[in-house]
Amino acid sequence: MNEVKSVVETPLMKQYNAIKGKYPGALLLFRVGDFYETFGEDAVTASKVLDIVLTKRGSGSASEIELAGFPHHALDNYLPKLVRAGYRVAICDQLEDPRFVKGIVKRGVTELVTPGLSFNDHVLERKQNNFLASIFMGKNTFGISFLDVSTGEFYVAQGSENYILKLLQGFAPAEVIFSKQTRGHFEVLLSDDYCTFALDEWVYGFDYAYEKLVQQFKTVSLKGFGIDELGEAIIAAGAILHYLEDTEHKDTSHISWISRIDEDKFVWLDKFTIRNLELISAQQESGVPLIDILDHTVTPMGSRQLRKWMILPLKDKVGIDERLHIVDRFFRDLNFAETIRETLKQIADLERLISKVAVNRINPREMLQLKRSLKGIVPIREALKGDPSPELQKMADQLHPCDFLLEKIDHELREDVSINSN
């Protein structure tokens, strides 16, 4: 459990130990006044990773314990360093105002940030998805699921072990979860390439997983998603939803769809080919991968989409031709292409902003970014709609102007709001 033990347990440390015991394996940031403090082994770890001073609380007394902390307003500076170092971080906040409380302030974990689960802009890479992967090993088949909680993208697939490894190589998840029963197999299989976490075996049960998914999507079955026959994949996906609850990510309304990855739809490259061709990462520190040469997109959403196209090349001729027709249309009319490009420059990361709205983590300034971005959709939609290309007209039909949302933001939010306004 890794709780802090002391000869004399003060009321504050008693509260700390009780909360720490609920989150084994996580580094606990414990809010005390204007600081986030860490204690014991957590303090030793934090001082090394964050390069902050390690001191002792109650030095020389029976309750002496290691201590390391930082100002609460510096959380965005320090949290990314811990998460990128592979640590699960439980953020424990004061749940009541200390000015009006006698004795110990009520505290509780408001979020458990893991390498694969975060909404924090300082943790996330703008141009990359931050996928959490879940793997289930069946008798003859493996199931796998990928979720980017910051965008709501949710995918499933199943197949051989080799196929699963190709998917892991392509999607490059920030974290992989699996059943404790299969820990030995996956820790050897995945080596040190991924941050991993093992869940209780019962989480990886079909009935439990199926129920979690239909509850999430408010459906009676999964047939409409085309995954109803993918038993192992369903189990992997259900475990992800369980993990969200376990880590205090309970607002998940933005996860409204799950997509099947069809093995026969894409060209599959093994990990050695992807590495040697340096498609998305360079082998040498000073090297430049192909994605950096090709990526001239002007929005984070475009970068993430291009990266997915790179790791999942189409082999369906109809889909390939559709993309080529669109490229050709822009290539033949550079003025039209530049008009769309300039408008896109005004659009922020809509995928992640909308997800922040769904989980109630958006601030007023970001809400204004959302409003301006939604307004930018209108001229793009009109330009595509008026183009003779059927492929671009199809795109226009998929763009929704969100008039009601725009009107609501306009009515309730001033343009001069500060980032901390309510």
C-alpha positions in Angstrom: 0.0 0.0 0.0 3.0 2.2 0.4 1.5 4.4 3.1 3.5 6.7 5.3 4.2 5.0 8.7 5.3 7.0 11.7 5.7 6.3 15.4 3.3 9.2 16.2 0.6 9.7 13.6 -0.7 13.3 13.7 -4.3 14.0 12.5 -3.1 15.3 9.2 -0.9 12.2 8.6 -3.8 10.0 9.6 -5.9 11.6 6.9 -3.1 11.4 4.4 -2.5 7.6 5.1 -6.3 6.9 4.7 -6.4 8.6 1.3 -3.0 7.1 0.2 -4.3 3.6 1.0 -7.1 4.0 -1.6 -4.7 4.7 -4.4 -1.9 2.1 -4.3 0.8 2.6 -6.8 -0.1 6.3 -7.3 2.0 9.2 -6.3 -0.2 11.4 -4.1 -0.1 15.2 -4.4 -1.7 16.2 -1.1 -3.0 19.8 -0.9 -2.0 21.6 2.3 -2.8 25.3 2.3 -1.2 26.9 -0.8 1.1 23.8 -1.5 0.8 20.3 -2.9 2.9 18.2 -0.6 4.3 14.7 -1.0 5.5 12.5 1.9 7.7 9.5 2.5 8.7 7.5 -0.6 6.6 9.8 -2.7 8.6 12.8 -1.5 11.9 11.1 -2.4 10.6 10.3 -5.9 9.1 13.7 -6.4 12.3 15.5 -5.3 14.3 13.5 -7.9 11.9 13.8 -10.8 10.9 17.4 -10.2 14.3 18.6 -8.9 12.8 20.1 -5.8 14.1 20.2 -2.3 13.6 17.2 0.0 13.1 18.1 3.6 11.7 16.5 6.7 8.4 17.2 8.5 8.7 17.0 12.3 12.5 16.8 12.1 13.9 15.1 15.2 10.5 14.0 16.5 8.8 10.6 16.6 6.7 11.6 13.6 9.7 12.6 11.4 9.0 12.0 7.7 10.4 13.0 4.3 8.6 16.0 2.7 8.7 17.7 -0.7 6.3 20.1 -2.2 5.5 22.9 -4.6 3.1 25.9 -4.8 -0.4 24.8 -5.9 -0.4 27.3 -8.8 2.6 25.5 -10.2 0.7 22.3 -10.8 0.7 22.6 -14.5 4.5 22.9 -14.5 5.2 19.9 -12.3 2.4 17.4 -13.1 3.5 16.8 -16.8 7.0 15.9 -15.5 5.7 13.2 -13.2 3.2 11.8 -15.8 5.8 11.7 -18.6 8.2 9.9 -16.2 5.5 7.2 -16.1 3.9 7.8 -12.8 0.2 7.7 -11.9 -0.6 10.8 -10.0 -3.5 11.2 -7.6 -4.4 14.9 -7.0 -5.9 15.3 -3.6 -7.5 18.7 -3.0 -9.1 20.5 -0.1 -12.9 20.0 -0.5 -13.9 22.9 1.9 -12.6 26.3 2.7 -10.0 26.1 5.6 -11.1 29.6 6.8 -14.5 28.2 7.9 -13.3 24.9 9.3 -12.2 24.0 12.8 -9.7 21.1 12.8 -8.8 19.0 9.8 -10.0 20.2 6.4 -11.9 17.6 4.4 -9.8 16.3 1.5 -10.3 13.9 -1.4 -8.8 12.9 -4.7 -10.4 14.9 -7.5 -8.5 13.2 -10.3 -6.1 10.4 -10.9 -3.9 11.3 -13.8 -2.1 8.5 -15.6 0.1 8.5 -18.7 -2.9 7.4 -20.7 -5.6 9.5 -19.1 -5.3 13.3 -19.0 -7.1 16.5 -20.1 -4.2 18.7 -19.0 -2.8 20.7 -22.0 0.6 20.6 -20.5 0.6 16.8 -20.3 -0.8 16.2 -23.8 1.1 16.6 -27.0 -0.9 18.9 -29.4 -0.1 17.0 -32.5 -0.5 13.5 -31.1 -3.3 11.4 -29.7 -2.8 10.3 -26.1 -4.1 6.7 -26.3 -4.8 4.4 -23.4 -4.8 0.8 -24.6 -6.4 -2.3 -23.1 -5.5 -5.8 -24.1 -7.3 -9.1 -23.4 -5.8 -12.5 -24.1 -8.5 -15.0 -25.0 -8.0 -18.7 -25.7 -7.2 -18.3 -29.4 -7.6 -14.6 -30.0 -6.5 -11.3 -28.6 -8.8 -8.3 -28.1 -7.5 -4.7 -28.0 -9.1 -1.3 -27.5 -7.7 2.3 -27.7 -9.2 5.3 -26.1 -8.1 9.0 -26.2 -10.1 10.5 -23.4 -9.1 14.0 -24.5 -10.8 13.6 -27.8 -13.4 10.8 -27.2 -11.9 8.6 -29.9 -12.6 4.9 -29.1 -11.4 2.0 -31.2 -11.5 -1.8 -31.0 -10.0 -4.7 -32.8 -9.2 -8.4 -32.4 -6.9 -10.9 -34.0 -3.6 -12.7 -33.5 -0.9 -11.6 -31.1 1.2 -10.4 -34.1 -1.7 -8.2 -35.3 -2.1 -6.7 -31.8 1.6 -5.9 -31.7 1.3 -4.1 -35.0 -1.6 -2.0 -33.7 0.4 -1.1 -30.5 3.3 -0.1 -32.7 1.1 2.1 -34.8 -1.1 3.7 -32.2 1.8 4.1 -29.7 -0.4 4.2 -26.6 0.9 6.2 -23.6 -0.3 3.4 -21.3 -1.4 -0.2 -21.6 -3.7 -2.0 -19.1 -4.4 -5.8 -18.8 -5.5 -8.4 -16.4 -3.3 -9.3 -13.4 -3.7 -12.9 -14.5 -1.8 -12.2 -17.7 0.7 -9.8 -16.2 3.6 -12.2 -16.7 2.9 -12.7 -20.4 2.3 -9.0 -21.3 5.2 -7.7 -19.3 7.6 -9.9 -21.2 5.8 -9.2 -24.5 5.7 -5.5 -24.1 9.1 -5.2 -22.4 9.8 -1.7 -21.3 8.3 -0.1 -24.3 5.1 1.0 -22.6 3.8 2.2 -19.2 1.6 -0.6 -17.9 -1.0 -1.2 -15.2 -2.7 -4.5 -14.2 -6.4 -4.7 -13.2 -8.2 -7.3 -11.3 -9.1 -10.4 -13.3 -12.9 -10.0 -12.8 -12.8 -6.7 -14.8 -12.0 -8.7 -17.9 -15.3 -10.6 -18.0 -17.6 -10.5 -21.1 -20.9 -9.9 -19.4 -19.5 -7.1 -17.3 -17.7 -5.5 -20.3 -20.8 -5.7 -22.5 -23.0 -4.1 -19.9 -20.5 -1.3 -19.4 -20.5 -0.5 -23.1 -24.3 -0.5 -23.6 -24.7 1.7 -20.6 -22.0 4.1 -21.9 -23.7 4.4 -25.4 -27.3 4.1 -24.0 -28.1 1.2 -26.4 -29.6 -2.2 -26.0 -26.8 -3.9 -28.0 -23.6 -3.2 -29.8 -24.7 -4.3 -33.3 -25.0 -0.8 -34.6 -21.3 -0.3 -34.0 -20.4 -3.4 -36.0 -18.5 -5.0 -33.0 -21.2 -7.3 -31.6 -19.3 -10.4 -32.7 -15.9 -9.2 -31.4 -16.0 -10.8 -28.0 -12.4 -10.3 -27.0 -12.4 -6.7 -28.2 -15.6 -6.0 -26.3 -13.9 -7.3 -23.1 -10.9 -5.1 -23.7 -13.1 -2.0 -24.3 -15.2 -2.6 -21.2 -12.1 -2.7 -19.1 -11.2 0.7 -20.3 -14.5 2.1 -19.1 -13.9 0.5 -15.7 -10.5 2.1 -15.5 -12.0 5.5 -16.2 -14.3 5.1 -13.2 -11.4 3.8 -11.1 -9.3 6.9 -11.9 -12.2 9.4 -11.0 -12.9 10.1 -14.7 -16.7 9.7 -14.4 -17.9 12.4 -16.8 -17.7 10.5 -20.1 -20.6 11.7 -22.1 -18.2 12.8 -24.9 -17.3 9.1 -25.5 -20.4 8.5 -27.6 -19.1 6.1 -30.3 -16.8 3.1 -30.8 -15.2 2.2 -34.1 -14.0 -1.1 -35.4 -10.6 -1.4 -36.9 -10.8 -3.8 -39.8 -7.6 -5.7 -40.4 -8.4 -6.1 -44.2 -9.0 -2.4 -44.7 -5.4 -1.2 -44.1 -1.8 -2.0 -45.1 -0.1 -3.4 -42.0 3.5 -2.6 -41.4 5.5 -4.5 -38.8 7.3 -2.6 -36.1 10.7 -3.1 -37.8 9.5 -1.5 -41.0 7.9 1.4 -39.2 11.1 2.0 -37.3 13.5 1.5 -40.2 11.4 3.8 -42.5 11.3 6.4 -39.7 7.7 7.2 -40.4 6.7 8.7 -37.1 9.9 8.8 -35.1 13.6 9.0 -35.9 16.1 6.4 -34.8 18.8 9.0 -34.1 18.3 11.9 -31.7 19.0 14.5 -34.4 17.0 12.6 -37.1 13.8 13.9 -38.7 10.9 11.4 -39.2 8.8 11.5 -42.4 5.8 12.8 -40.5 7.6 16.0 -39.6 8.4 16.6 -43.3 4.9 15.9 -44.5 3.0 17.7 -41.7 2.1 21.2 -42.8 -1.3 21.2 -41.2 -2.5 24.3 -39.4 -4.6 22.7 -36.7 -3.7 20.0 -34.1 -6.7 18.0 -35.3 -5.2 17.9 -38.8 -1.8 16.7 -37.4 -3.4 13.9 -35.5 -5.5 12.8 -38.5 -2.4 12.8 -40.7 -0.5 10.7 -38.2 -3.3 8.1 -38.2 -3.3 8.0 -42.0 0.5 7.4 -41.8 0.2 4.4 -39.5 -2.9 3.0 -41.1 -2.5 3.3 -44.9 -5.6 2.5 -46.8 -5.7 -0.4 -49.3 -9.4 0.2 -50.3 -9.3 1.7 -53.8 -12.6 3.7 -53.3 -11.3 5.4 -50.2 -7.9 6.1 -51.7 -9.5 7.6 -54.8 -11.7 9.8 -52.7 -8.7 11.3 -50.9 -6.8 11.8 -54.2 -9.7 13.6 -55.8 -9.8 16.0 -52.8 -6.1 16.6 -53.0 -6.3 17.1 -56.8 -9.1 19.7 -56.3 -7.1 21.8 -53.9 -3.9 21.4 -56.0 -5.7 22.7 -59.2 -7.2 25.7 -57.4 -4.5 27.1 -55.0 -6.6 30.2 -54.3 -9.5 28.0 -53.1 -7.0 25.9 -51.0 -5.5 29.1 -49.4 -8.9 30.4 -48.5 -9.7 27.2 -46.6 -6.3 27.2 -45.0 -6.5 30.8 -43.7 -9.9 30.0 -42.2 -8.6 26.8 -40.6 -5.8 28.9 -38.9 -8.5 30.6 -36.8 -9.8 27.3 -35.5 -8.5 25.9 -32.2 -8.5 22.3 -31.1 -12.2 21.7 -31.3 -11.9 18.0 -30.4 -10.2 18.6 -27.1 -12.2 21.8 -26.3 -15.5 19.9 -26.8 -14.3 17.1 -24.6 -13.4 19.6 -21.9 -16.9 21.0 -22.0 -18.4 17.4 -21.6 -16.3 16.8 -18.5 -16.7 20.3 -17.0 -13.0 21.1 -17.2 -13.1 24.1 -19.6 -12.3 27.6 -18.5 -14.0 30.8 -19.8 -11.1 31.7 -22.1 -11.2 28.3 -23.7 -15.0 28.7 -24.1 -14.3 31.8 -26.1 -11.8 29.9 -28.3 -14.6 27.3 -28.8 -17.0 30.0 -29.9 -14.6 31.6 -32.4 -13.7 28.1 -33.7 -17.3 27.2 -34.3 -17.9 30.5 -36.1 -14.9 29.5 -38.4 -16.8 26.4 -39.5 -19.5 28.4 -41.2 -17.4 29.9 -44.1 -15.6 26.6 -44.6 -18.9 24.8 -44.8 -20.3 27.3 -47.3 -17.1 27.2 -49.5 -17.2 23.4 -49.6 -20.9 23.3 -50.2 -20.6 25.5 -53.2 -17.8 23.5 -54.8 -18.5 21.2 -57.7 -16.5 18.3 -56.2 -18.9 15.7 -54.7 -16.2 14.7 -52.2 -16.1 18.3 -50.8 -19.9 18.6 -50.8 -20.0 15.4 -48.7 -17.6 17.0 -46.3 -19.8 20.1 -46.1 -22.8 18.0 -45.2 -20.8 16.5 -42.3 -20.1 20.0 -40.8 -22.7 21.3 -38.3 -22.9 25.0 -37.6 -24.0 24.5 -33.9 -26.1 27.6 -34.0 -27.8 26.9 -30.6 -24.4 26.5 -28.9 -23.0 29.6 -30.4 -26.0 31.6 -29.4 -25.8 30.3 -25.8 -22.1 31.2 -25.4 -22.7 34.6 -26.9 -25.5 35.3 -24.5 -23.8 34.0 -21.3 -20.1 34.9 -21.8 -18.4 38.2 -22.1 -15.5 38.7 -24.5 -13.3 40.2 -21.7 -13.5 37.3 -19.3 -10.4 36.2 -17.4 -9.2 32.6 -17.3 -10.5 32.2 -13.7 -13.9 33.8 -14.2 -16.9 31.7 -13.2 
